[in-house]
C-alpha cells in the first residue's frame, strides 16, 4: 500500500492502511448483503448484479442490452431500492425531446405582478436514472444525455444546473436489428462503462421466475370476504406477488465506497495488462496482432478512456470481494462488457462470435 501523500512517517502509514483495510471489509460485507437481497427477485443473474454494482462503485454508467422480457427493467429498478437511491425511469421513444428529460423554463407571475422564469427540473435530476430503450429515441435526444453522463450537469436557458450526487445512468437498449432503433453514436457509447448483455435465463431460473411471478398476491379467503362486504378492490394487490426488498445501502454509503475504491493500489502488472489489451486492439497500431487487423475496422479500436475504465472497474471488483488490491484476473473478467460496445468489428456473418473469439485470444496473452 502506498503512503498517503498527506501524511508522513511509517506509523501514520500503518494507521492509514489499517483504516482502509477495515473500511474495505465493511463495504464488502454490505455489498454481499445487497447482492443477496437482489437474489430474492433476480434469479440466475448473479454475474449481472456483480458487474452492475462494480460500475456503480466505479462511478460509471451501464448499457444493458437484451430482448424484451429478460428482466432488465426489473433488475435495475430493484437495484435502486437495495442501494437506497432516488430512482426515476424514462421511456425513450422517437418523439421524446431533450427538454422532456432535462427540464423546462416556465414564465411565472408573483403577487406583485412581476414575471420571471423558473426552471422545472426534468427526470435527469435523480441519483439513479433508467433510460429505457435508449436507442428508440432520436439522436438529438440521445445526445442530451452526453453532458449529464460526463459532467454531471445540464444546461437550460443558458444556465448550468448540477445534478445530484451520486448520479448514474442505466440505459437499456433493444438489439440493433429491431425496426425503429437508432444506434447510439460512438461518443455516447464510450461514456458507458460497460455494456452488459441480458441473455435468456437457464431452465431452473426460468421455472422459478414463472412460479414466483404468477403466484397469489393475497389470502384467498380474505379476498372473498372483501367481495362479500362490498369493499373497493382497486386498493388490493394487482395479482402479481410482490417481494418488498430492504434498502441495504444509502446514497452516502455509495459515495463513500466510490472514494474508498480509488484508494486501492493498482500494481504494475494490472496496469500493464489493461494497457496491453487496449493498445493491441487498435488495428492501426504496430503492436496489434494480425488477427486484430483482420477483424477490427481501421480506427475502430477502443478509446483512451478504456484503460481508465478497466482500472476503475477492477478496483470496484476488488472492493466487492473484500480484497485490498485488484489483480489481472479482474481485468480479464470484464474484458467483454468493457470492450464490446467500444470496438467496431468488420462485417462478418456473426460479428458477436467473432468479437468473443477475438477477446479470448487477446486475454490469453496477458
Phi, psi and omega in degrees: 000128181285153182286141177296122183296341180273000181239169176218148177097145182294323181298316178299321180296318180296317179298318179296319178298318180295321179297313180297317180300319179293319180293324177297317179297316179295316181296317180299320180296317179295318181293325176292323175295319179296319178296319178295322178296319178296330180296346179290333183235347179249099186270128177073021182240030183301317181294321179294318179298317181297314180294319180295318177298321179299319178295321180295317179293324179280356179076023184256164177264155185237137173250116182256129182233141177171163179293157179301144174094003182267004171100019181296307182296317181300316182293315184292315181295321179287329177296324177299320179296312183295324180278356176070036185248151171295139188226136172223150181235135176239126176272110183279128178229172185288347179256007179288134182253157179307320181296336179293336180252332181277313184131173184225156173266129178240146180268123182238155178239127181273186185295335181273358181089002180280135181256142177205158180272142175232135181272125175259117185295140175270183183294348176297338183276076178208176179267333187222101184257128173259112177265093189278130181054054184303325184277011170266347179280163178288156178304328180297317180285322177302319183290340179295340179280343188301309182296320180295316183290324185269317188256349182059042176204162178225160180236131178217129180061029180080003180248137179263133180239131178281144177271160181298161175241131356287160175223123180217145180254129174246097184265138173249150175215149176275157179307144187297342182282352180286145180291139176090012178258148177242110182304139179292140177293157184303322181298325180278322177302322183292341180274357171267126183297316180220153166249114184255122182270132176261113180262173175297142179290159175288173188299316183293318179295321179292325177295313180297319180298315182297319181287319185288331183267355180242010179282175182294144181263344178202171181295132185293320180297316180296324178298314179294327176295320178296320178297317180296326180277353179074028182285158179286114184275359179290342180269358180278175181296159187280352182106351177248129184297132181248135175250119181280113180276146182268131173294121181265324180241177173224176185298327181287328175298315182294318178300317179297320179293322178299320179287322180298318181300327180293340181272355178284126185289145179250119180289160181298326181296320179292316179297317179297321180297315180295316181293318180297317181298314183290311185292330180285347180265010175259104190298339181278352182269147183295335181281354180286129177294164182298322183290336174288317179297328180285333188257331188254139177296147175300135185063022181254013181276177182289151184278170176296346176288341186294315176301325176299318179298315180301314184292315180297317181290323178296320176299318180296319178297320177298319179295317179301319182278352182081022178265152184272357178199147176284164178228177183296327179297331176297317179297314181297321186291338182251010184300315183293306180296332179283325190259338193293338177259003182251351183249133178261109182276150173291157181300133177207170182291330180218082184297327180295317179293320178298319179297315182294323175297319180299312181294323178299318178294321183288316181293336178289345183264356182248000000 
